[in-house]
Amino acid sequence: MATQLQPNIECSPEEWQARLDLAACYRIFDHLGWSESIYNHISVKVPGEKDTFLINPFGLLYDEVTASNLVKIDVEGNNVGPSQYMVNKAGFTQHAYFHKHLGERAQAICHVHTTATMAVCSHKDGLMPTNFYACNFQNQVGYHDFEGVTVREEEGERLVENLGDHSILMLRNHGPVVMDKTIQGMFVKMWALQRACEIQIATLSQGNPEIVPQEVVDVHQRDISVMQSQGGAGVFDFEAWKRRVSRIDDSWRT
């Protein structure tokens, strides 16, 4: 049974929790400097529903996003929720295709234009095994050549093909798409990717980098997977940052 949790917002408790987490995620991204004016997107599938997801209202800054003003749309772009805001077509086209075709793998998705990640996406060698965080992602990242702004549905098939069985797709000359089964897992993956890219840029500015051998990368990834399982797949990280942004401004909860 739907529960009235907020004026003009009637939804299940599960959807409301997804709205709260997604709104908090937008505030965290903004706090960390990962927002891009009113552009870019974080989306999450609506629990218990088929082919519907939540995404930011086009025209709002990330620090204006709240649980109740998130837009609920289906994979065809129809607004199926109470919000009267529009959705940026670039966000809908890309995110909808992933949500529709990847299922559980893409419950939560973000696409960003941070300086560090865009710079690495624009480097001919992409993400290199030059630092601790970058080693997390070796052979676990797909690459997709730049085709212009992602508003054409027919590009979706190539996006999925180039993603392969990975959960990160580096759009060359553009920026990354990061996805996961949970919003917490997506967040911590994005955090580590951002750090990897920042450190790579700083390292390359010094000249020739020290490349970590593949056999060491393999051991690193084996051991890091054990450590990550102890952290609740990003749950601890995400909750910590929710506390931080809540101390600054908890209006995302409305």
C-alpha angles and dihedrals in degrees: 000000000000115000125213101233103157134016109278092004117100115174144127120284088248092055091047090053090050089050091051093049093046093047089049089049091056090052091048092050090050092048090052092049095250097123123104108207106273093332137094124047150237116195136179132193115248108249115245095012132099121237098350127117142171123242139165122282110253110245099033125106115235091254089058095056115110135176092257100046096052111117120241112208138164125235090266091060098254117145103236098169136070097267117110093198121112126236126233107251092220089060096043097048097051099037094042092055093051093045091048099046106030101049116186092007090067106039089128125029136177132186118191141178100207113159094241097048093043090050092053091045087054095050116097092231095045116201110002129198094249101123145027096267095043090055088062090067106039111132088001099089130081126209129215123191117238115266099167128264110351102242100116115093093210090067088064093078091056091046091056092044092052092045090058112172093332129106099218124063117189107208101210115238087004124059144277132288112209123189141174144163090262136032089236092055092047091051097051091045090052091048092053092045091052091051091047091053095045091052093045091055091049091047095049090050087067095055130252112022126221105246117214111232117246093242089058091046089054092054091045092053092047092053096040091055089060092049093047092054088059090056095061094249093290098321094119092046094048095047091049092054091045088058090050096052092042091058088054099042127342096187089112086080093067 
